[in-house]
Amino acid sequence: MKREPRAAKIKFKDHKTGDKKQPHLKLVGQKAKLPEKYKEFSQLDGTHPWQTQVPEGFIGYQARVVEQAEVAYFNYDLAIEMGLLPKNHPHKMTKDLKETLVDTFGLVIINEYDLENNISYPEESIKPNLYMATRYLQLQHPNKQGKTSGDGRSIWNGVVKKNSKVWDVSSRGTGVTALAPGIIEAGKNLQTGSEEFGYGCGLAEIDELYATAIMSEIFHKKGIPTERTLLVLETGPGVGIGVRAGENLLRPAHLFSFLKQNNHNALKRAFDYYIDRQVQNKKFEACKSDSANYNKVVKEISESYAKFVARLESEYIFAWFDWDGDNMLMDIGILDYGSIRQFGIRHDEYRYDDVSRYSTNLNEQKIKARKIVQCFCQILDFLNTGKRKALKDFENHKYMKLFDKSFEQELLHLFENKLGLDNVNAKLKQRTYQKDLKNLHEIFCRLESHKVSKQIESVDDGINKPPFFNARSLIRELSQKQLTNEELNFDGLFEAVQSEYAIKASQYQTDQAYLMMLDFCDAYFSFMKKIKLSDKLRDKIKAQVEIVNHPERITGNSITYIVNEIMSLRSKNLAGEGLQKFIELFIYNQLKKTQPYLQIPKFSGVPKEVLREAMHIVREHNEDI
C-alpha cells in the first residue's frame, strides 16, 4: 500500500569492506555515548517488550549506522513532548543533536542477502542489539495467515518511557526484510536498493516522507488520531528514513495473523501486551479478569472505529481500510501515509492503483472497518472459549450492532457540526429535531455524491468519477443567505457551488444536479425555520459554518505539489533551518483557518513569497483528490 521508490538503487559510502570472513550474527557493535542533554535517545537501542512477550511476532536484524545521513526534517515539538529533548530546547539543529539523531536512527539492516553473500561492514558501524521487523497480516501477500508478511522495509527502534507515558518508535526505509512482498514474489533474498521486484527495495522516497510529516502533523493538530513523524533523514539521492512515533503502534493486523493461524496462545499474549500498554498510558482501566478486559477492549474498539471512520467519511479522508487491519492503528488512528489522501470534495469513487489491484474507496471504508470489528468479535469469542468459530457467526454480534449505531450517530453529529448547529440549545434536540436532521442529511448525501458523469476516468495514480458539487461551498452560501435574510438567486447559487469538474457534465447530469440543489435548499430552509434561532446564536452558527467548511484545505494532490516545491527549494536557496521553519510555518498556516484561536509561533528566515506560493497551491487544488 506504500509507493515503491522510483529511484531507489543507490550505493552507500560504507557499503563494503572486502572482509568476507567477518561474522554477522555476532553482536559486535558498540553502544553510542550520547551527550548528556540527549541521553534519553539511548533508550532507542532496538530492545522492545514485544520481543519478549510475543517472540514469534518478529524477525530480528542487526543494523548499521549510515554516517552520511543528513537531517531533512525534525519534529522538535514531538521530541519535547516525548521527553527526548529538554522542554527549553530551541528549534535549532546543533552538531551534537545531528550526530545523536544519525547515530540513533540512521540505520540500515544487515539482511539475508548481505549474509549469504558475505557482505561485510565496519565493525564500529554495527549496533549491538537486534532490531525487530514485526510480523502481521497483509492482503498483498499470497499467504492470508500472516506467515510471510509484516514490516517489509521497517524496523522498530524501541520504546521511550517518559512523563508517565510509553511511546513506540519505528523507522521505515531501513532496508528490505524477509517479510517484504517482493521477497515472496522473487522466491529469493534481495539486496537493499534492488529494483528487480515491486515492494522489494526496502527504501523510502524522501518526498513521500516529507508528505507524511506534513499531513500527519496537520491531522494530529486537528484532533484526527494518527501516527506522527519524529524525523526524516536523507540517506542517499532521493531516498531516506522516516521515523514514526505513537503511544501504541500496534495494528489490528498484528493480532489478526495469530487469529488466522488459530494460535490461541500467541493471540492471548499479543492481546495482553496491548492491554498492558493501554493501562501504562492510562488509556484503559483494567478489570479484574482477562475475560472482562477483552470484552471491554472490543466494545471500545467497536465504538472508536465507528466514530473514526464516520469522521473520515465526513471529512473526505481516504485511508484504504481493508479486512487485514494493516493500515490502521489498533488504538484507532491513521498509519502509513503512502496512499492516504484528503479530498477537497466528495471523490467517493476514487480508487488507488496499487499495480496488482485497485484499492477500496471512500464509500467502502465503513464496510471494511465493520469487518475489522467483526474480526475482533471473533477474537473475543476465541480468547474466551479456546475455539475459533467462523467469522460469519459474528455478523450480528452485539458489538456489530453497537458499531452500526455509533457510526450513524457520529455521522449525523458531524453533519450537524457542518451546519453550525452543535451549539443549539439541548432542549431543541428532541425527537422531531433528530428526525428532520436525519432527513436533511440524507438529501445532502445524495447531493454531495452526485457525479459529473457515469463514466470512470483515469487519474495519475488510479481511477475516479468526480463530483458535480462542492457541498461545503453550498452550506457556506446557504448559511450566509439564511442568516442575513438575503434574497436567494438560485441560478447564481447553482453557478457558485458547482465543482471545477462540472464543466464535463452532460445536460442530463446538470439538470439532475439543479433539482437536487433545489430539493436541499427547500429542506434546509424548512429545517432552519423550525429551530427559531436568536440573533446571538445566528452569529455563532455563521462563524462555525465558515470554520468547519473552510475551502483552503490541503488535498492529496496539493501536498504532492508542495513537496515538489520543497524538493526544489532544497536544491536552491532554502535548506537546513530555513526549510525546517517553512514546513512548521506551513503546517500552522493550514491550521489557522479552521482553528482561529491557534497561537502561531513567530518564524523568521522564511521568504514570504515561498509561503504565498504554497498557499496558492492549496487554493488551486482545493477541490482535488
C-alpha positions in Angstrom: 0.0 0.0 0.0 3.0 2.2 0.1 4.5 3.7 -3.0 7.6 2.0 -4.3 10.6 4.3 -4.7 11.2 5.3 -8.3 15.0 5.8 -8.0 15.9 3.6 -5.1 19.0 1.8 -6.4 21.8 3.6 -4.5 25.2 2.7 -3.0 26.0 3.8 0.5 29.5 5.1 1.0 30.3 2.5 3.7 28.8 -0.4 1.6 31.6 -2.9 1.7 34.9 -3.6 3.4 36.0 -6.6 1.5 36.5 -8.7 4.7 34.2 -11.6 3.7 35.2 -13.6 6.8 33.6 -11.2 9.3 30.8 -12.9 11.3 27.5 -11.1 11.0 25.2 -12.7 13.6 27.6 -12.0 16.4 26.6 -8.8 18.3 29.8 -6.9 17.9 28.7 -3.2 17.8 29.3 -0.6 20.4 26.7 1.4 22.3 27.0 5.1 21.4 27.9 7.6 24.1 25.5 10.4 23.7 25.8 14.0 25.0 24.2 14.3 28.5 21.4 16.6 27.2 20.4 13.9 24.6 20.8 10.9 26.8 17.1 10.0 26.6 17.7 8.9 22.9 19.8 6.0 24.3 16.5 4.2 25.2 16.1 3.6 21.5 18.6 0.7 21.2 16.4 -1.9 19.4 15.0 -3.5 22.6 11.2 -3.7 22.8 8.7 -5.5 25.1 7.1 -7.2 22.1 10.3 -9.2 21.6 9.9 -11.0 24.9 6.1 -11.2 25.1 5.5 -12.3 21.5 8.8 -13.8 20.3 7.1 -15.4 17.3 5.8 -12.0 16.2 9.1 -10.6 14.7 12.3 -11.2 12.9 15.5 -9.7 14.4 18.1 -7.9 12.4 21.4 -6.3 13.2 21.6 -2.8 11.9 24.5 -0.5 10.9 24.8 3.3 11.0 24.9 5.1 7.7 27.1 8.0 8.7 26.5 10.2 5.7 22.8 10.6 6.6 21.5 14.2 6.7 18.6 15.6 8.8 15.9 16.7 6.4 13.2 17.4 9.0 12.9 17.1 12.8 9.8 17.5 14.9 11.1 19.4 17.8 7.6 19.7 19.5 7.1 16.0 19.4 10.6 15.3 20.7 10.0 17.6 23.6 6.6 16.0 24.2 8.2 12.6 24.3 10.9 13.8 26.7 13.7 13.2 24.2 14.6 16.9 24.4 14.6 19.3 27.3 11.5 21.5 27.5 13.5 24.6 26.8 15.4 23.2 23.8 15.4 25.7 20.9 14.2 24.7 17.5 17.7 24.6 16.2 19.8 21.8 14.9 23.2 21.6 16.7 26.1 19.4 15.8 25.6 17.2 18.9 21.9 16.8 18.1 22.5 15.9 14.5 25.1 13.3 15.5 22.7 11.9 18.1 19.9 11.6 15.5 22.1 10.0 12.9 23.6 7.5 15.3 20.2 6.6 16.7 18.1 6.5 13.6 20.4 6.5 10.6 20.2 2.7 10.4 20.1 0.1 7.6 19.7 -3.5 8.4 22.2 -6.3 7.6 19.7 -8.6 5.8 19.6 -12.1 4.5 21.2 -11.1 1.1 24.1 -9.5 2.9 24.7 -12.6 5.0 24.5 -15.1 2.2 26.8 -13.0 0.0 29.3 -12.4 2.9 29.0 -8.6 2.5 30.9 -7.0 5.4 30.6 -3.7 7.1 32.9 -1.8 9.5 32.5 -3.3 13.0 32.2 0.1 14.6 29.2 0.9 12.5 27.2 -2.1 13.7 24.7 -1.7 16.6 25.0 -4.1 19.5 21.3 -5.2 19.7 18.9 -6.8 17.3 16.1 -4.5 15.8 12.8 -6.2 15.1 10.7 -6.3 11.9 7.3 -7.3 13.2 5.0 -9.9 11.6 1.4 -9.0 10.7 -1.3 -9.8 8.2 -1.2 -8.1 4.8 -3.5 -8.7 1.9 -0.8 -8.1 -0.8 0.8 -11.4 0.3 -0.4 -14.7 -1.2 -0.4 -16.2 2.3 -3.5 -15.0 4.1 -2.4 -16.1 7.5 0.4 -13.6 8.0 3.1 -16.3 7.9 5.2 -14.4 5.4 4.1 -10.7 5.8 4.8 -7.7 8.0 7.4 -4.9 8.1 8.9 -5.2 4.7 11.1 -2.0 4.9 10.9 -1.1 8.6 12.4 -1.8 12.0 11.3 -0.8 15.5 13.8 1.4 17.2 12.3 0.6 20.6 10.3 2.5 23.3 10.7 5.8 25.1 9.5 6.0 28.7 9.0 9.5 30.0 6.4 11.6 31.8 4.3 8.5 32.7 3.9 7.6 29.1 5.4 4.9 26.8 6.0 5.7 23.2 6.7 3.3 20.3 9.3 4.4 17.7 9.9 2.7 14.4 11.6 3.6 11.2 10.9 2.8 7.5 13.3 2.9 4.6 15.8 0.9 6.6 16.3 -2.0 4.2 14.4 -4.9 2.7 13.4 -7.6 5.2 12.3 -11.2 4.6 8.7 -10.0 5.1 8.6 -7.8 2.0 6.1 -8.8 -0.7 9.0 -8.5 -3.3 10.9 -11.2 -1.4 8.0 -13.6 -1.6 7.4 -12.9 -5.3 11.1 -13.3 -6.1 11.5 -16.5 -4.1 14.9 -15.4 -3.0 16.7 -12.8 -0.9 17.0 -9.3 -2.3 19.6 -6.7 -1.8 18.5 -3.4 -0.3 18.0 -1.0 -3.2 17.1 -3.7 -5.7 14.5 -2.6 -8.3 14.0 -6.1 -9.6 10.7 -6.8 -7.9 7.9 -4.4 -6.6 7.8 -3.8 -2.9 11.3 -5.3 -2.7 13.8 -2.4 -2.5 13.4 -1.7 1.2 13.9 2.1 0.8 11.6 5.1 1.1 11.4 8.2 -1.2 12.3 11.4 0.5 9.3 13.2 -1.0 6.9 10.6 0.4 8.5 11.1 3.9 8.1 14.9 3.7 4.4 14.5 2.7 3.8 12.1 5.6 5.5 14.5 8.1 3.3 17.4 6.9 0.0 15.6 6.6 0.3 13.6 9.8 1.1 16.7 11.9 -1.8 18.7 10.4 -4.1 15.8 11.1 -2.8 15.5 14.7 -3.3 19.1 15.4 -6.8 18.9 14.0 -7.5 16.1 16.5 -7.5 13.2 14.0 -5.8 10.2 15.6 -2.7 9.4 13.6 0.9 8.3 13.8 3.3 11.2 14.0 6.6 11.8 12.2 9.6 12.4 14.5 12.4 12.7 12.0 13.2 12.4 8.3 16.8 11.6 7.3 18.2 11.7 3.8 20.4 8.6 3.3 21.1 8.9 -0.5 19.9 10.6 -3.6 16.1 10.9 -3.4 15.7 8.3 -0.5 15.6 8.5 3.2 14.4 7.1 6.5 11.2 8.2 8.1 10.9 7.8 11.9 7.3 7.5 13.3 6.2 7.7 16.9 3.0 6.8 18.7 1.9 5.7 22.2 1.0 2.4 20.7 2.0 1.5 17.1 0.3 -2.0 17.2 -2.0 -2.7 14.3 -5.1 -5.0 14.3 -3.1 -6.9 11.7 -0.6 -7.9 14.4 -3.3 -9.8 16.2 -5.2 -11.0 13.1 -2.2 -13.1 11.9 -2.5 -15.2 15.1 -6.3 -15.4 14.7 -5.9 -16.7 11.1 -3.3 -19.2 12.2 -5.6 -20.4 15.0 -2.8 -19.7 17.5 -4.7 -19.1 20.7 -1.6 -18.9 22.9 0.2 -16.2 20.9 -3.1 -14.3 20.3 -3.7 -14.1 24.1 -0.1 -12.9 24.7 -0.4 -10.3 22.0 -3.8 -9.0 23.3 -2.4 -8.9 26.8 0.5 -6.9 25.6 -1.8 -4.4 24.0 -3.9 -4.1 27.2 -0.8 -3.6 29.3 0.4 -0.8 27.1 -3.0 0.9 27.3 -3.0 0.6 31.1 0.5 2.0 31.2 -0.6 5.0 29.2 -3.7 5.5 31.3 -6.0 4.9 28.3 -7.5 1.8 29.8 -8.6 0.9 33.3 -8.0 -2.8 33.8 -10.8 -5.1 35.0 -10.5 -7.9 37.5 -10.4 -10.7 34.9 -8.9 -11.3 31.5 -12.4 -12.0 30.0 -13.7 -8.7 31.3 -10.7 -6.9 29.9 -11.1 -8.5 26.4 -14.8 -7.7 26.4 -14.2 -4.0 27.4 -11.4 -3.6 24.8 -13.6 -5.0 21.9 -16.5 -2.8 23.0 -14.2 0.3 22.9 -12.8 -0.7 19.5 -16.3 -1.1 18.1 -17.3 2.4 19.2 -14.0 4.1 18.4 -13.7 2.5 14.9 -17.3 3.5 14.1 -16.7 7.2 15.1 -13.3 7.3 13.4 -14.5 6.0 10.1 -17.5 8.3 10.3 -15.2 11.3 10.7 -13.0 10.1 7.7 -16.2 9.9 5.6 -17.4 13.3 6.7 -14.1 15.0 6.1 -13.4 13.1 2.8 -10.3 11.4 4.1 -9.3 8.3 2.1 -7.4 5.8 4.3 -7.7 2.5 2.5 -9.4 0.4 5.2 -9.3 -3.3 4.4 -10.1 -6.6 6.1 -6.4 -7.2 7.1 -6.3 -4.3 9.6 -2.9 -3.3 8.2 -3.3 0.5 7.5 -4.8 1.4 10.9 -3.6 1.6 14.5 -5.3 -0.8 16.9 -5.7 2.2 19.2 -7.5 3.8 16.3 -5.6 6.2 14.0 -4.1 6.5 10.6 -0.9 4.6 9.8 1.2 4.5 6.6 0.6 7.6 4.5 1.7 6.1 1.2 -1.9 6.0 0.0 -3.7 8.4 2.4 -5.5 11.3 0.8 -7.7 14.1 2.0 -10.2 15.1 -0.8 -11.4 18.6 -1.2 -14.9 17.4 -2.2 -16.5 14.0 -2.1 -14.4 12.0 -4.5 -16.0 8.8 -3.2 -15.3 6.6 -6.2 -11.6 7.3 -6.4 -9.6 4.1 -6.2 -5.8 4.0 -5.8 -4.0 1.8 -8.4 -1.6 -0.5 -6.4 -0.3 -2.2 -9.6 -1.8 -5.6 -9.0 -5.2 -4.4 -7.8 -7.3 -1.2 -7.0 -7.9 0.0 -3.5 -11.2 0.3 -1.7 -13.0 3.7 -2.0 -14.5 6.2 0.5 -17.9 4.6 0.3 -16.4 1.2 1.3 -14.4 2.3 4.3 -17.3 1.8 6.7 -17.8 -1.8 5.3 -14.1 -2.6 5.8 -14.0 -1.0 9.2 -17.0 -3.1 10.2 -15.3 -6.2 9.0 -12.3 -5.4 11.2 -14.6 -5.0 14.2 -16.2 -8.4 13.2 -12.7 -10.0 13.4 -12.3 -8.5 16.9 -15.7 -10.1 17.9 -14.3 -13.4 16.6 -11.1 -12.9 18.6 -13.1 -12.1 21.8 -15.0 -15.4 21.5 -11.8 -17.3 20.6 -10.0 -16.0 23.6 -12.9 -16.8 26.0 -13.7 -20.2 24.7 -10.5 -21.5 23.2 -12.2 -22.5 20.0 -12.2 -20.4 16.8 -15.6 -20.1 15.2 -16.3 -19.0 11.6 -16.2 -15.2 11.0 -19.8 -15.2 9.6 -21.1 -16.3 13.0 -20.4 -12.8 14.4 -22.3 -10.8 11.7 -25.0 -10.0 14.2 -22.8 -9.8 17.4 -23.9 -7.1 19.9 -20.8 -5.1 19.2 -21.6 -5.2 15.4 -24.9 -3.6 16.3 -23.1 -1.1 18.5 -20.7 -0.2 15.6 -23.7 0.5 13.3 -25.5 2.6 15.8 -22.3 4.6 16.8 -21.4 5.2 13.1 -24.9 6.6 12.3 -25.0 8.8 15.4 -21.5 10.2 14.8 -22.1 10.8 11.1 -25.2 12.8 12.0 -23.4 14.7 14.7 -20.6 15.7 12.2 -23.3 16.9 9.7 -24.8 18.9 12.5 -21.4 20.4 13.1 -21.1 21.3 9.4 -24.3 23.2 9.6 -23.0 25.0 12.7 -25.8 23.6 14.9 -24.0 21.7 17.6 -24.3 24.8 19.8 -28.1 24.8 19.5 -29.8 24.6 22.9 -30.1 21.0 24.0 -33.9 21.4 24.6 -34.4 21.8 20.9 -32.8 18.4 20.2 -36.0 16.5 20.7 -37.2 13.6 18.6 -38.6 15.8 15.9 -35.4 17.7 15.5 -33.4 14.5 15.1 -35.8 13.1 12.6 -35.7 16.3 10.5 -31.9 16.4 10.8 -31.6 12.9 9.5 -33.9 13.6 6.5 -31.8 16.7 5.7 -28.6 14.7 5.9 -30.0 12.0 3.5 -30.8 14.7 0.9 -27.3 16.2 1.5 -25.6 12.8 0.9 -27.3 12.4 -2.4 -26.3 15.9 -3.5 -22.6 15.7 -2.4 -22.3 12.3 -4.2 -23.8 13.4 -7.5 -21.2 12.9 -10.3 -20.5 14.8 -13.4 -20.6 11.5 -15.4 -21.3 7.8 -15.1 -18.0 7.1 -16.8 -14.9 6.3 -14.8 -11.8 8.3 -15.8 -8.1 7.7 -15.2 -6.1 9.9 -12.9 -2.4 9.9 -12.2 -2.4 7.1 -9.6 -5.8 5.5 -10.0 -9.4 5.9 -11.3 -12.2 8.3 -10.3 -15.6 9.8 -11.0 -15.5 13.5 -10.0 -18.4 15.0 -8.0 -20.6 17.7 -9.5 -21.0 19.9 -6.3 -18.7 21.5 -3.8 -21.1 20.6 -1.0 -19.1 22.6 1.7 -19.4 25.7 -0.5 -23.2 25.2 -0.7 -23.5 25.0 3.1 -21.5 28.3 3.4 -23.6 30.0 0.8 -26.9 28.9 2.3 -25.8 29.8 5.8 -24.8 33.3 4.7 -28.1 33.9 2.9 -30.4 32.3 5.6 -28.7 34.1 8.5 -28.7 37.5 6.8 -32.1 37.2 5.2 -30.7 37.9 1.8 -32.8 37.1 -1.2 -31.6 34.0 -2.9 -30.9 33.8 -6.7 -31.0 30.0 -7.4 -29.3 30.3 -10.8 -26.5 32.3 -9.2 -26.2 29.9 -6.3 -26.1 26.9 -8.7 -23.2 28.5 -10.6 -21.3 29.3 -7.4 -21.5 25.8 -5.8 -20.6 23.7 -8.9 -17.2 22.0 -8.6 -14.4 22.7 -11.2 -15.3 19.3 -12.7 -19.0 20.3 -13.5 -18.0 21.6 -16.9 -17.6 18.0 -18.0 -21.2 17.1 -17.1 -23.9 16.3 -19.7 -27.1 18.4 -19.8 -28.9 15.5 -18.1 -26.5 15.4 -15.2 -26.6 19.2 -14.9 -30.5 19.2 -14.9 -30.5 16.5 -12.2 -28.0 18.5 -10.2 -30.1 21.6 -10.3 -33.1 19.7 -9.0 -31.0 18.2 -6.2 -29.9 21.6 -5.2 -33.4 23.0 -5.1 -34.5 20.0 -3.0 -31.7 20.5 -0.5 -32.3 24.3 -0.3 -36.0 23.7 0.4 -35.3 21.1 3.1 -32.5 23.3 4.6 -34.7 26.5 4.9 -37.6 24.5 6.3 -35.3 22.9 8.9 -33.7 26.1 10.0 -37.1 27.8 10.2 -38.3 25.3 12.8 -35.3 26.0 15.1 -36.2 29.6 15.7 -32.7 30.9 16.4 -31.8 34.0 18.3 -29.6 36.7 16.8 -26.7 35.7 19.1 -27.0 32.1 18.1 -27.2 33.0 14.4 -23.8 34.8 14.7 -22.3 31.7 16.3 -23.7 29.4 13.6 -22.4 31.7 10.9 -18.9 31.7 12.4 -18.8 28.0 12.9 -20.0 27.2 9.3 -17.2 29.3 8.0 -14.6 27.5 10.1 -15.8 23.9 9.6 -16.4 24.3 5.9 -13.3 26.5 5.1 -12.2 26.0 1.5 -8.4 26.2 2.0 -8.0 22.6 2.9 -4.9 20.6 1.8 -5.6 17.8 -0.6 -3.6 14.8 -1.7 -2.5 16.4 -4.9 -1.7 19.8 -3.3 0.6 18.1 -0.8 2.3 16.4 -3.7 2.9 19.8 -5.5 4.0 21.4 -2.2 6.5 18.7 -1.6 7.8 19.1 -5.1 8.3 22.8 -4.2 10.2 21.7 -1.1 12.4 19.4 -3.2 13.1 22.3 -5.5 13.9 24.7 -2.6 16.3 22.2 -1.1 18.4 22.4 -4.2 18.3 26.2 -4.4 18.4 28.8 -1.7 16.3 27.4 1.1 17.8 24.5 3.1 18.5 23.4 6.7 16.9 25.6 9.3 15.1 27.7 6.6 13.3 24.6 5.2 12.5 23.3 8.6 10.9 26.6 9.5 9.0 26.7 6.3 7.4 23.3 7.0 6.5 24.3 10.5 5.0 27.6 9.3 3.0 26.0 6.5 1.5 23.5 9.0 0.4 26.3 11.3 -1.0 28.3 8.4 -3.0 25.4 7.2 -4.5 25.1 10.7 -5.3 28.7 11.5 -8.2 28.8 9.0 -10.1 26.1 11.0 -8.6 27.0 14.4 -8.8 30.8 14.6 -7.6 31.0 18.2 -4.5 28.9 17.5 -1.3 30.5 18.8 1.2 30.6 15.9 4.9 30.9 16.9 6.9 33.7 15.4 9.0 32.4 12.5 11.9 34.3 10.8 14.0 33.4 7.9 11.2 32.1 5.6 10.7 34.1 2.4 7.1 35.3 2.3 6.9 34.5 -1.4 7.6 30.9 -0.7 4.7 30.6 1.8 2.4 32.5 -0.6 3.2 30.1 -3.3 2.4 27.1 -1.0 -0.9 28.6 0.0 -1.7 29.4 -3.7 -1.1 25.7 -4.4 -3.6 24.8 -1.7 -6.3 27.1 -3.1 -5.7 26.0 -6.6 -6.2 22.3 -5.7 -8.8 22.7 -3.0 -11.4 20.5 -4.9 -8.8 17.9 -6.0 -8.2 14.4 -4.9 
